[in-house]
Amino acid sequence: MRPIFWGLIAFAICAVGWVLFTVVAVVTLGTIRAPANFFGILMAASIPVAVLVELILWVKRKKK
């Protein structure tokens, strides 16, 4: 599978985790924020990293 698809899969999984842990953080009045922040950072980074990997692979294919 292409890296962009893996990025979309990671984005979807992290989005679910972020929503879940954000709800838990709100219920616990912010006591458990770290997992929500972790999933949010992974969600925000998954698409740009996948696009960067796609560009690197595209450049390598063009050089051949």
C-alpha positions in Angstrom: 0.0 0.0 0.0 1.0 3.6 -0.6 2.3 5.7 2.3 -0.5 8.2 1.8 -3.0 5.4 2.6 -1.1 4.4 5.7 -1.1 8.1 6.7 -4.9 8.2 6.3 -5.3 5.1 8.3 -3.1 6.5 11.1 -5.0 9.8 10.9 -8.4 8.0 11.4 -7.1 5.8 14.3 -5.5 8.8 16.0 -8.7 10.9 15.5 -10.7 8.2 17.3 -8.2 8.1 20.1 -8.1 11.9 20.3 -11.8 12.1 20.6 -12.0 9.3 23.1 -9.2 10.7 25.4 -10.5 14.3 25.0 -13.8 13.1 26.4 -12.0 11.3 29.2 -9.9 14.5 29.9 -13.0 16.6 30.1 -14.8 14.2 32.5 -11.7 14.0 34.7 -11.3 17.8 34.6 -8.0 17.7 32.7 -6.3 15.2 35.0 -5.6 12.8 32.2 -4.5 15.1 29.3 -1.4 13.4 28.1 -3.0 10.7 26.0 -5.3 13.3 24.3 -2.2 15.4 23.5 -0.3 12.4 22.2 -3.1 11.3 19.9 -3.6 14.9 18.7 0.1 15.3 17.8 0.1 12.0 16.0 -3.0 12.9 14.1 -1.6 16.3 13.1 1.6 14.8 11.9 0.4 11.7 10.1 -0.8 13.3 6.9 2.3 15.6 6.4 4.7 12.8 7.1 2.8 10.5 4.6 2.9 13.3 2.0 6.6 13.8 2.6 7.3 10.1 2.1 5.2 10.1 -1.1 7.3 13.0 -2.4 10.6 11.3 -1.6 9.4 8.1 -3.3 8.2 10.1 -6.3 11.6 11.8 -6.6 13.4 8.5 -6.4 11.2 7.1 -9.2 11.8 10.1 -11.4 15.6 9.7 -11.1 15.5 6.2 -12.6 
